[in-house]
């Protein structure tokens, strides 16, 4: 009886993660690709909506601030709305300085993007990758499903058209533990997201 009771008390408990419908997570990953016959590293932007598991992937030859901005604009257009908040790591393209009290000073280009679309920027703790568990998982999914074997495309536009097509196909899937497609669950995300604003 003692052993049985001890096993019962020390048994691991797993609490399923529940994500509200407004937030997103974003990051860059890397993978090998062949573009125009030349093997090189692709820096792929990923934005994930953890509530619905919808995600957007777009690849670039590098990941400067301009790629971050472009990735956001394309992701918002793909989803059809703007998340209430986006969780990031502390990339220098986004954060120019972390103050002693932990507040972030936004980099200039990113500050312009944030003030235009009016989403709240949130940041994971330095060296705590599990804060962005959803988007980290999508990194692995995108690399394993979209970039293995090594993709061969004539140019970046063709590669990105294929990536976006695969993101669209994934919206039709029903993931284990759910009864609705990712696209159907995305509708709940959109109900909590901001409408897109037209650029002046």
PyMOL CGO cylinders between C-alpha atoms (Angstrom):
from pymol import cmd
from pymol.cgo import CYLINDER

trace = [
    CYLINDER, 0.00, 0.00, 0.00, 2.84, 2.38, 0.86, 0.3, 1, 1, 1, 1, 1, 1,
    CYLINDER, 2.84, 2.38, 0.86, 4.51, 1.83, -2.54, 0.3, 1, 1, 1, 1, 1, 1,
    CYLINDER, 4.51, 1.83, -2.54, 1.22, 2.26, -4.42, 0.3, 1, 1, 1, 1, 1, 1,
    CYLINDER, 1.22, 2.26, -4.42, 0.44, 5.49, -2.56, 0.3, 1, 1, 1, 1, 1, 1,
    CYLINDER, 0.44, 5.49, -2.56, 3.95, 6.82, -3.16, 0.3, 1, 1, 1, 1, 1, 1,
    CYLINDER, 3.95, 6.82, -3.16, 3.68, 6.08, -6.91, 0.3, 1, 1, 1, 1, 1, 1,
    CYLINDER, 3.68, 6.08, -6.91, 0.32, 7.82, -7.03, 0.3, 1, 1, 1, 1, 1, 1,
    CYLINDER, 0.32, 7.82, -7.03, 1.68, 10.94, -5.35, 0.3, 1, 1, 1, 1, 1, 1,
    CYLINDER, 1.68, 10.94, -5.35, 4.85, 11.13, -7.47, 0.3, 1, 1, 1, 1, 1, 1,
    CYLINDER, 4.85, 11.13, -7.47, 3.18, 10.39, -10.82, 0.3, 1, 1, 1, 1, 1, 1,
    CYLINDER, 3.18, 10.39, -10.82, 3.93, 13.06, -13.41, 0.3, 1, 1, 1, 1, 1, 1,
    CYLINDER, 3.93, 13.06, -13.41, 1.06, 15.34, -14.29, 0.3, 1, 1, 1, 1, 1, 1,
    CYLINDER, 1.06, 15.34, -14.29, 0.67, 16.93, -17.72, 0.3, 1, 1, 1, 1, 1, 1,
    CYLINDER, 0.67, 16.93, -17.72, -1.55, 19.96, -18.13, 0.3, 1, 1, 1, 1, 1, 1,
    CYLINDER, -1.55, 19.96, -18.13, -2.49, 20.64, -21.75, 0.3, 1, 1, 1, 1, 1, 1,
    CYLINDER, -2.49, 20.64, -21.75, -1.58, 24.11, -22.95, 0.3, 1, 1, 1, 1, 1, 1,
    CYLINDER, -1.58, 24.11, -22.95, -4.50, 26.38, -23.75, 0.3, 1, 1, 1, 1, 1, 1,
    CYLINDER, -4.50, 26.38, -23.75, -3.84, 29.47, -25.85, 0.3, 1, 1, 1, 1, 1, 1,
    CYLINDER, -3.84, 29.47, -25.85, -6.17, 32.44, -26.07, 0.3, 1, 1, 1, 1, 1, 1,
    CYLINDER, -6.17, 32.44, -26.07, -7.24, 33.50, -29.55, 0.3, 1, 1, 1, 1, 1, 1,
    CYLINDER, -7.24, 33.50, -29.55, -5.55, 36.91, -29.83, 0.3, 1, 1, 1, 1, 1, 1,
    CYLINDER, -5.55, 36.91, -29.83, -1.76, 36.40, -29.53, 0.3, 1, 1, 1, 1, 1, 1,
    CYLINDER, -1.76, 36.40, -29.53, 0.88, 35.27, -32.03, 0.3, 1, 1, 1, 1, 1, 1,
    CYLINDER, 0.88, 35.27, -32.03, 4.56, 34.29, -31.85, 0.3, 1, 1, 1, 1, 1, 1,
    CYLINDER, 4.56, 34.29, -31.85, 7.23, 35.13, -34.43, 0.3, 1, 1, 1, 1, 1, 1,
    CYLINDER, 7.23, 35.13, -34.43, 10.86, 34.25, -35.07, 0.3, 1, 1, 1, 1, 1, 1,
    CYLINDER, 10.86, 34.25, -35.07, 13.41, 33.39, -37.77, 0.3, 1, 1, 1, 1, 1, 1,
    CYLINDER, 13.41, 33.39, -37.77, 14.88, 29.96, -38.49, 0.3, 1, 1, 1, 1, 1, 1,
    CYLINDER, 14.88, 29.96, -38.49, 17.54, 28.72, -40.92, 0.3, 1, 1, 1, 1, 1, 1,
    CYLINDER, 17.54, 28.72, -40.92, 17.69, 25.89, -43.43, 0.3, 1, 1, 1, 1, 1, 1,
    CYLINDER, 17.69, 25.89, -43.43, 19.73, 24.89, -46.48, 0.3, 1, 1, 1, 1, 1, 1,
    CYLINDER, 19.73, 24.89, -46.48, 18.14, 25.53, -49.89, 0.3, 1, 1, 1, 1, 1, 1,
    CYLINDER, 18.14, 25.53, -49.89, 19.24, 25.55, -53.52, 0.3, 1, 1, 1, 1, 1, 1,
    CYLINDER, 19.24, 25.55, -53.52, 18.21, 28.71, -55.34, 0.3, 1, 1, 1, 1, 1, 1,
    CYLINDER, 18.21, 28.71, -55.34, 19.20, 29.12, -58.98, 0.3, 1, 1, 1, 1, 1, 1,
    CYLINDER, 19.20, 29.12, -58.98, 21.51, 26.11, -58.70, 0.3, 1, 1, 1, 1, 1, 1,
    CYLINDER, 21.51, 26.11, -58.70, 23.43, 27.53, -55.72, 0.3, 1, 1, 1, 1, 1, 1,
    CYLINDER, 23.43, 27.53, -55.72, 23.18, 25.92, -52.28, 0.3, 1, 1, 1, 1, 1, 1,
    CYLINDER, 23.18, 25.92, -52.28, 22.80, 28.58, -49.61, 0.3, 1, 1, 1, 1, 1, 1,
    CYLINDER, 22.80, 28.58, -49.61, 21.19, 29.29, -46.27, 0.3, 1, 1, 1, 1, 1, 1,
    CYLINDER, 21.19, 29.29, -46.27, 17.59, 30.44, -46.19, 0.3, 1, 1, 1, 1, 1, 1,
    CYLINDER, 17.59, 30.44, -46.19, 16.45, 32.56, -43.27, 0.3, 1, 1, 1, 1, 1, 1,
    CYLINDER, 16.45, 32.56, -43.27, 12.78, 31.81, -42.90, 0.3, 1, 1, 1, 1, 1, 1,
    CYLINDER, 12.78, 31.81, -42.90, 10.34, 34.04, -41.04, 0.3, 1, 1, 1, 1, 1, 1,
    CYLINDER, 10.34, 34.04, -41.04, 7.66, 32.18, -39.10, 0.3, 1, 1, 1, 1, 1, 1,
    CYLINDER, 7.66, 32.18, -39.10, 4.54, 33.60, -37.48, 0.3, 1, 1, 1, 1, 1, 1,
    CYLINDER, 4.54, 33.60, -37.48, 2.36, 31.19, -35.54, 0.3, 1, 1, 1, 1, 1, 1,
    CYLINDER, 2.36, 31.19, -35.54, -1.12, 31.61, -34.05, 0.3, 1, 1, 1, 1, 1, 1,
    CYLINDER, -1.12, 31.61, -34.05, -0.99, 29.07, -31.19, 0.3, 1, 1, 1, 1, 1, 1,
    CYLINDER, -0.99, 29.07, -31.19, -4.76, 29.04, -30.60, 0.3, 1, 1, 1, 1, 1, 1,
    CYLINDER, -4.76, 29.04, -30.60, -5.53, 27.66, -34.07, 0.3, 1, 1, 1, 1, 1, 1,
    CYLINDER, -5.53, 27.66, -34.07, -2.10, 26.27, -35.04, 0.3, 1, 1, 1, 1, 1, 1,
    CYLINDER, -2.10, 26.27, -35.04, -2.23, 28.36, -38.23, 0.3, 1, 1, 1, 1, 1, 1,
    CYLINDER, -2.23, 28.36, -38.23, 1.20, 29.51, -39.34, 0.3, 1, 1, 1, 1, 1, 1,
    CYLINDER, 1.20, 29.51, -39.34, 2.89, 31.50, -42.08, 0.3, 1, 1, 1, 1, 1, 1,
    CYLINDER, 2.89, 31.50, -42.08, 6.40, 30.91, -43.46, 0.3, 1, 1, 1, 1, 1, 1,
    CYLINDER, 6.40, 30.91, -43.46, 8.39, 33.14, -45.84, 0.3, 1, 1, 1, 1, 1, 1,
    CYLINDER, 8.39, 33.14, -45.84, 12.06, 32.78, -46.73, 0.3, 1, 1, 1, 1, 1, 1,
    CYLINDER, 12.06, 32.78, -46.73, 14.80, 35.35, -47.32, 0.3, 1, 1, 1, 1, 1, 1,
    CYLINDER, 14.80, 35.35, -47.32, 18.51, 35.20, -48.21, 0.3, 1, 1, 1, 1, 1, 1,
    CYLINDER, 18.51, 35.20, -48.21, 19.23, 37.11, -44.96, 0.3, 1, 1, 1, 1, 1, 1,
    CYLINDER, 19.23, 37.11, -44.96, 17.32, 38.32, -41.89, 0.3, 1, 1, 1, 1, 1, 1,
    CYLINDER, 17.32, 38.32, -41.89, 17.87, 42.09, -41.57, 0.3, 1, 1, 1, 1, 1, 1,
    CYLINDER, 17.87, 42.09, -41.57, 15.26, 44.44, -40.10, 0.3, 1, 1, 1, 1, 1, 1,
    CYLINDER, 15.26, 44.44, -40.10, 13.64, 44.83, -43.51, 0.3, 1, 1, 1, 1, 1, 1,
    CYLINDER, 13.64, 44.83, -43.51, 12.96, 41.08, -43.66, 0.3, 1, 1, 1, 1, 1, 1,
    CYLINDER, 12.96, 41.08, -43.66, 11.32, 41.20, -40.23, 0.3, 1, 1, 1, 1, 1, 1,
    CYLINDER, 11.32, 41.20, -40.23, 9.05, 44.03, -41.41, 0.3, 1, 1, 1, 1, 1, 1,
    CYLINDER, 9.05, 44.03, -41.41, 8.21, 42.34, -44.70, 0.3, 1, 1, 1, 1, 1, 1,
    CYLINDER, 8.21, 42.34, -44.70, 7.49, 39.05, -42.92, 0.3, 1, 1, 1, 1, 1, 1,
    CYLINDER, 7.49, 39.05, -42.92, 4.99, 40.72, -40.59, 0.3, 1, 1, 1, 1, 1, 1,
    CYLINDER, 4.99, 40.72, -40.59, 3.19, 42.49, -43.44, 0.3, 1, 1, 1, 1, 1, 1,
    CYLINDER, 3.19, 42.49, -43.44, 2.91, 39.27, -45.44, 0.3, 1, 1, 1, 1, 1, 1,
    CYLINDER, 2.91, 39.27, -45.44, 1.80, 37.22, -42.42, 0.3, 1, 1, 1, 1, 1, 1,
    CYLINDER, 1.80, 37.22, -42.42, -0.93, 39.70, -41.49, 0.3, 1, 1, 1, 1, 1, 1,
    CYLINDER, -0.93, 39.70, -41.49, -2.19, 39.64, -45.07, 0.3, 1, 1, 1, 1, 1, 1,
    CYLINDER, -2.19, 39.64, -45.07, -2.10, 35.82, -45.14, 0.3, 1, 1, 1, 1, 1, 1,
    CYLINDER, -2.10, 35.82, -45.14, -4.10, 35.50, -41.91, 0.3, 1, 1, 1, 1, 1, 1,
    CYLINDER, -4.10, 35.50, -41.91, -6.44, 38.35, -42.79, 0.3, 1, 1, 1, 1, 1, 1,
    CYLINDER, -6.44, 38.35, -42.79, -5.92, 40.27, -39.54, 0.3, 1, 1, 1, 1, 1, 1,
    CYLINDER, -5.92, 40.27, -39.54, -3.44, 41.55, -36.97, 0.3, 1, 1, 1, 1, 1, 1,
    CYLINDER, -3.44, 41.55, -36.97, -2.85, 39.66, -33.69, 0.3, 1, 1, 1, 1, 1, 1,
    CYLINDER, -2.85, 39.66, -33.69, -3.48, 41.53, -30.46, 0.3, 1, 1, 1, 1, 1, 1,
    CYLINDER, -3.48, 41.53, -30.46, 0.11, 40.78, -29.46, 0.3, 1, 1, 1, 1, 1, 1,
    CYLINDER, 0.11, 40.78, -29.46, 3.21, 39.06, -30.83, 0.3, 1, 1, 1, 1, 1, 1,
    CYLINDER, 3.21, 39.06, -30.83, 5.83, 37.30, -28.70, 0.3, 1, 1, 1, 1, 1, 1,
    CYLINDER, 5.83, 37.30, -28.70, 9.49, 37.54, -29.76, 0.3, 1, 1, 1, 1, 1, 1,
    CYLINDER, 9.49, 37.54, -29.76, 12.98, 36.83, -28.58, 0.3, 1, 1, 1, 1, 1, 1,
    CYLINDER, 12.98, 36.83, -28.58, 15.26, 39.84, -28.12, 0.3, 1, 1, 1, 1, 1, 1,
    CYLINDER, 15.26, 39.84, -28.12, 16.60, 40.13, -31.68, 0.3, 1, 1, 1, 1, 1, 1,
    CYLINDER, 16.60, 40.13, -31.68, 18.57, 43.33, -32.33, 0.3, 1, 1, 1, 1, 1, 1,
    CYLINDER, 18.57, 43.33, -32.33, 16.42, 44.04, -35.38, 0.3, 1, 1, 1, 1, 1, 1,
    CYLINDER, 16.42, 44.04, -35.38, 13.51, 44.50, -32.98, 0.3, 1, 1, 1, 1, 1, 1,
    CYLINDER, 13.51, 44.50, -32.98, 15.09, 45.68, -29.74, 0.3, 1, 1, 1, 1, 1, 1,
    CYLINDER, 15.09, 45.68, -29.74, 17.87, 48.25, -29.73, 0.3, 1, 1, 1, 1, 1, 1,
    CYLINDER, 17.87, 48.25, -29.73, 18.30, 48.19, -25.95, 0.3, 1, 1, 1, 1, 1, 1,
    CYLINDER, 18.30, 48.19, -25.95, 17.03, 46.41, -22.84, 0.3, 1, 1, 1, 1, 1, 1,
    CYLINDER, 17.03, 46.41, -22.84, 16.73, 48.84, -19.94, 0.3, 1, 1, 1, 1, 1, 1,
    CYLINDER, 16.73, 48.84, -19.94, 17.83, 47.86, -16.39, 0.3, 1, 1, 1, 1, 1, 1,
    CYLINDER, 17.83, 47.86, -16.39, 14.16, 47.47, -15.42, 0.3, 1, 1, 1, 1, 1, 1,
    CYLINDER, 14.16, 47.47, -15.42, 13.60, 45.03, -18.30, 0.3, 1, 1, 1, 1, 1, 1,
    CYLINDER, 13.60, 45.03, -18.30, 11.68, 47.36, -20.60, 0.3, 1, 1, 1, 1, 1, 1,
    CYLINDER, 11.68, 47.36, -20.60, 12.70, 47.26, -24.27, 0.3, 1, 1, 1, 1, 1, 1,
    CYLINDER, 12.70, 47.26, -24.27, 13.61, 50.17, -26.51, 0.3, 1, 1, 1, 1, 1, 1,
    CYLINDER, 13.61, 50.17, -26.51, 12.29, 49.26, -29.95, 0.3, 1, 1, 1, 1, 1, 1,
    CYLINDER, 12.29, 49.26, -29.95, 14.52, 49.53, -33.01, 0.3, 1, 1, 1, 1, 1, 1,
    CYLINDER, 14.52, 49.53, -33.01, 13.44, 52.33, -35.36, 0.3, 1, 1, 1, 1, 1, 1,
    CYLINDER, 13.44, 52.33, -35.36, 11.97, 50.27, -38.23, 0.3, 1, 1, 1, 1, 1, 1,
    CYLINDER, 11.97, 50.27, -38.23, 10.18, 47.89, -35.89, 0.3, 1, 1, 1, 1, 1, 1,
    CYLINDER, 10.18, 47.89, -35.89, 8.76, 50.79, -33.89, 0.3, 1, 1, 1, 1, 1, 1,
    CYLINDER, 8.76, 50.79, -33.89, 7.20, 52.15, -37.09, 0.3, 1, 1, 1, 1, 1, 1,
    CYLINDER, 7.20, 52.15, -37.09, 5.64, 48.76, -37.89, 0.3, 1, 1, 1, 1, 1, 1,
    CYLINDER, 5.64, 48.76, -37.89, 4.26, 48.36, -34.39, 0.3, 1, 1, 1, 1, 1, 1,
    CYLINDER, 4.26, 48.36, -34.39, 2.77, 51.85, -34.28, 0.3, 1, 1, 1, 1, 1, 1,
    CYLINDER, 2.77, 51.85, -34.28, 1.12, 51.34, -37.69, 0.3, 1, 1, 1, 1, 1, 1,
    CYLINDER, 1.12, 51.34, -37.69, -0.52, 47.99, -36.92, 0.3, 1, 1, 1, 1, 1, 1,
    CYLINDER, -0.52, 47.99, -36.92, -1.07, 48.67, -33.20, 0.3, 1, 1, 1, 1, 1, 1,
    CYLINDER, -1.07, 48.67, -33.20, -0.22, 45.20, -31.88, 0.3, 1, 1, 1, 1, 1, 1,
    CYLINDER, -0.22, 45.20, -31.88, 1.46, 44.75, -28.51, 0.3, 1, 1, 1, 1, 1, 1,
    CYLINDER, 1.46, 44.75, -28.51, 5.02, 43.45, -28.63, 0.3, 1, 1, 1, 1, 1, 1,
    CYLINDER, 5.02, 43.45, -28.63, 6.02, 40.97, -25.93, 0.3, 1, 1, 1, 1, 1, 1,
    CYLINDER, 6.02, 40.97, -25.93, 9.39, 39.33, -25.33, 0.3, 1, 1, 1, 1, 1, 1,
    CYLINDER, 9.39, 39.33, -25.33, 10.62, 36.03, -24.00, 0.3, 1, 1, 1, 1, 1, 1,
    CYLINDER, 10.62, 36.03, -24.00, 13.18, 35.92, -21.24, 0.3, 1, 1, 1, 1, 1, 1,
    CYLINDER, 13.18, 35.92, -21.24, 16.77, 35.93, -22.52, 0.3, 1, 1, 1, 1, 1, 1,
    CYLINDER, 16.77, 35.93, -22.52, 18.03, 32.35, -23.10, 0.3, 1, 1, 1, 1, 1, 1,
    CYLINDER, 18.03, 32.35, -23.10, 14.58, 30.90, -22.25, 0.3, 1, 1, 1, 1, 1, 1,
    CYLINDER, 14.58, 30.90, -22.25, 13.49, 29.37, -25.56, 0.3, 1, 1, 1, 1, 1, 1,
    CYLINDER, 13.49, 29.37, -25.56, 10.53, 27.59, -23.95, 0.3, 1, 1, 1, 1, 1, 1,
    CYLINDER, 10.53, 27.59, -23.95, 8.79, 30.98, -23.63, 0.3, 1, 1, 1, 1, 1, 1,
    CYLINDER, 8.79, 30.98, -23.63, 8.16, 30.73, -27.38, 0.3, 1, 1, 1, 1, 1, 1,
    CYLINDER, 8.16, 30.73, -27.38, 7.39, 27.03, -27.45, 0.3, 1, 1, 1, 1, 1, 1,
    CYLINDER, 7.39, 27.03, -27.45, 4.73, 27.26, -30.16, 0.3, 1, 1, 1, 1, 1, 1,
    CYLINDER, 4.73, 27.26, -30.16, 6.83, 29.09, -32.73, 0.3, 1, 1, 1, 1, 1, 1,
    CYLINDER, 6.83, 29.09, -32.73, 9.90, 27.00, -31.88, 0.3, 1, 1, 1, 1, 1, 1,
    CYLINDER, 9.90, 27.00, -31.88, 7.80, 23.94, -32.69, 0.3, 1, 1, 1, 1, 1, 1,
    CYLINDER, 7.80, 23.94, -32.69, 6.76, 25.47, -36.00, 0.3, 1, 1, 1, 1, 1, 1,
    CYLINDER, 6.76, 25.47, -36.00, 10.46, 26.03, -36.82, 0.3, 1, 1, 1, 1, 1, 1,
    CYLINDER, 10.46, 26.03, -36.82, 10.98, 22.31, -36.60, 0.3, 1, 1, 1, 1, 1, 1,
    CYLINDER, 10.98, 22.31, -36.60, 7.75, 21.57, -38.48, 0.3, 1, 1, 1, 1, 1, 1,
    CYLINDER, 7.75, 21.57, -38.48, 8.62, 24.00, -41.30, 0.3, 1, 1, 1, 1, 1, 1,
    CYLINDER, 8.62, 24.00, -41.30, 12.17, 22.69, -41.61, 0.3, 1, 1, 1, 1, 1, 1,
    CYLINDER, 12.17, 22.69, -41.61, 11.11, 19.05, -41.54, 0.3, 1, 1, 1, 1, 1, 1,
    CYLINDER, 11.11, 19.05, -41.54, 8.05, 19.35, -43.79, 0.3, 1, 1, 1, 1, 1, 1,
    CYLINDER, 8.05, 19.35, -43.79, 8.82, 22.25, -46.14, 0.3, 1, 1, 1, 1, 1, 1,
    CYLINDER, 8.82, 22.25, -46.14, 12.61, 22.00, -46.43, 0.3, 1, 1, 1, 1, 1, 1,
    CYLINDER, 12.61, 22.00, -46.43, 13.47, 18.28, -46.38, 0.3, 1, 1, 1, 1, 1, 1,
    CYLINDER, 13.47, 18.28, -46.38, 14.82, 17.15, -48.74, 0.3, 1, 1, 1, 1, 1, 1,
    CYLINDER, 14.82, 17.15, -48.74, 16.68, 20.37, -49.59, 0.3, 1, 1, 1, 1, 1, 1,
    CYLINDER, 16.68, 20.37, -49.59, 14.35, 22.47, -51.77, 0.3, 1, 1, 1, 1, 1, 1,
    CYLINDER, 14.35, 22.47, -51.77, 15.50, 23.36, -55.30, 0.3, 1, 1, 1, 1, 1, 1,
    CYLINDER, 15.50, 23.36, -55.30, 13.91, 26.42, -56.91, 0.3, 1, 1, 1, 1, 1, 1,
    CYLINDER, 13.91, 26.42, -56.91, 14.83, 28.77, -59.72, 0.3, 1, 1, 1, 1, 1, 1,
    CYLINDER, 14.83, 28.77, -59.72, 14.45, 31.85, -57.53, 0.3, 1, 1, 1, 1, 1, 1,
    CYLINDER, 14.45, 31.85, -57.53, 13.23, 33.08, -54.15, 0.3, 1, 1, 1, 1, 1, 1,
    CYLINDER, 13.23, 33.08, -54.15, 9.79, 34.02, -55.52, 0.3, 1, 1, 1, 1, 1, 1,
    CYLINDER, 9.79, 34.02, -55.52, 9.16, 30.44, -56.66, 0.3, 1, 1, 1, 1, 1, 1,
    CYLINDER, 9.16, 30.44, -56.66, 10.35, 29.07, -53.31, 0.3, 1, 1, 1, 1, 1, 1,
    CYLINDER, 10.35, 29.07, -53.31, 8.09, 31.42, -51.35, 0.3, 1, 1, 1, 1, 1, 1,
    CYLINDER, 8.09, 31.42, -51.35, 5.09, 30.70, -53.57, 0.3, 1, 1, 1, 1, 1, 1,
    CYLINDER, 5.09, 30.70, -53.57, 5.57, 27.02, -52.70, 0.3, 1, 1, 1, 1, 1, 1,
    CYLINDER, 5.57, 27.02, -52.70, 5.92, 27.77, -48.96, 0.3, 1, 1, 1, 1, 1, 1,
    CYLINDER, 5.92, 27.77, -48.96, 2.77, 29.88, -48.95, 0.3, 1, 1, 1, 1, 1, 1,
    CYLINDER, 2.77, 29.88, -48.95, 0.90, 27.16, -50.85, 0.3, 1, 1, 1, 1, 1, 1,
    CYLINDER, 0.90, 27.16, -50.85, 1.92, 24.61, -48.23, 0.3, 1, 1, 1, 1, 1, 1,
    CYLINDER, 1.92, 24.61, -48.23, 0.70, 26.96, -45.46, 0.3, 1, 1, 1, 1, 1, 1,
    CYLINDER, 0.70, 26.96, -45.46, -2.66, 27.17, -47.26, 0.3, 1, 1, 1, 1, 1, 1,
    CYLINDER, -2.66, 27.17, -47.26, -2.92, 23.38, -47.59, 0.3, 1, 1, 1, 1, 1, 1,
    CYLINDER, -2.92, 23.38, -47.59, -2.21, 22.99, -43.88, 0.3, 1, 1, 1, 1, 1, 1,
    CYLINDER, -2.21, 22.99, -43.88, -5.29, 25.11, -43.08, 0.3, 1, 1, 1, 1, 1, 1,
    CYLINDER, -5.29, 25.11, -43.08, -7.43, 22.21, -44.36, 0.3, 1, 1, 1, 1, 1, 1,
    CYLINDER, -7.43, 22.21, -44.36, -5.97, 19.70, -41.88, 0.3, 1, 1, 1, 1, 1, 1,
    CYLINDER, -5.97, 19.70, -41.88, -7.47, 18.50, -38.62, 0.3, 1, 1, 1, 1, 1, 1,
    CYLINDER, -7.47, 18.50, -38.62, -4.81, 18.00, -35.98, 0.3, 1, 1, 1, 1, 1, 1,
    CYLINDER, -4.81, 18.00, -35.98, -4.92, 15.23, -33.41, 0.3, 1, 1, 1, 1, 1, 1,
    CYLINDER, -4.92, 15.23, -33.41, -7.17, 16.13, -30.49, 0.3, 1, 1, 1, 1, 1, 1,
    CYLINDER, -7.17, 16.13, -30.49, -9.31, 18.53, -32.53, 0.3, 1, 1, 1, 1, 1, 1,
    CYLINDER, -9.31, 18.53, -32.53, -12.57, 18.17, -34.45, 0.3, 1, 1, 1, 1, 1, 1,
    CYLINDER, -12.57, 18.17, -34.45, -12.18, 21.25, -36.65, 0.3, 1, 1, 1, 1, 1, 1,
    CYLINDER, -12.18, 21.25, -36.65, -9.68, 22.10, -39.36, 0.3, 1, 1, 1, 1, 1, 1,
    CYLINDER, -9.68, 22.10, -39.36, -6.93, 24.60, -38.62, 0.3, 1, 1, 1, 1, 1, 1,
    CYLINDER, -6.93, 24.60, -38.62, -8.72, 27.02, -40.97, 0.3, 1, 1, 1, 1, 1, 1,
    CYLINDER, -8.72, 27.02, -40.97, -11.98, 26.69, -39.03, 0.3, 1, 1, 1, 1, 1, 1,
    CYLINDER, -11.98, 26.69, -39.03, -10.13, 27.32, -35.78, 0.3, 1, 1, 1, 1, 1, 1,
    CYLINDER, -10.13, 27.32, -35.78, -8.43, 30.32, -37.43, 0.3, 1, 1, 1, 1, 1, 1,
    CYLINDER, -8.43, 30.32, -37.43, -11.83, 32.00, -37.59, 0.3, 1, 1, 1, 1, 1, 1,
    CYLINDER, -11.83, 32.00, -37.59, -11.81, 32.25, -33.78, 0.3, 1, 1, 1, 1, 1, 1,
    CYLINDER, -11.81, 32.25, -33.78, -8.37, 33.84, -34.00, 0.3, 1, 1, 1, 1, 1, 1,
    CYLINDER, -8.37, 33.84, -34.00, -9.70, 36.38, -36.49, 0.3, 1, 1, 1, 1, 1, 1,
    CYLINDER, -9.70, 36.38, -36.49, -12.64, 37.26, -34.25, 0.3, 1, 1, 1, 1, 1, 1,
    CYLINDER, -12.64, 37.26, -34.25, -10.11, 38.36, -31.62, 0.3, 1, 1, 1, 1, 1, 1,
    CYLINDER, -10.11, 38.36, -31.62, -7.64, 40.00, -34.05, 0.3, 1, 1, 1, 1, 1, 1,
    CYLINDER, -7.64, 40.00, -34.05, -7.55, 43.56, -35.34, 0.3, 1, 1, 1, 1, 1, 1,
    CYLINDER, -7.55, 43.56, -35.34, -8.72, 44.22, -38.91, 0.3, 1, 1, 1, 1, 1, 1,
    CYLINDER, -8.72, 44.22, -38.91, -5.99, 45.06, -41.41, 0.3, 1, 1, 1, 1, 1, 1,
    CYLINDER, -5.99, 45.06, -41.41, -5.35, 48.73, -41.90, 0.3, 1, 1, 1, 1, 1, 1,
    CYLINDER, -5.35, 48.73, -41.90, -4.69, 49.97, -45.41, 0.3, 1, 1, 1, 1, 1, 1,
    CYLINDER, -4.69, 49.97, -45.41, -1.32, 51.63, -45.85, 0.3, 1, 1, 1, 1, 1, 1,
    CYLINDER, -1.32, 51.63, -45.85, -1.43, 55.28, -46.81, 0.3, 1, 1, 1, 1, 1, 1,
]
cmd.load_cgo(trace, "trace")
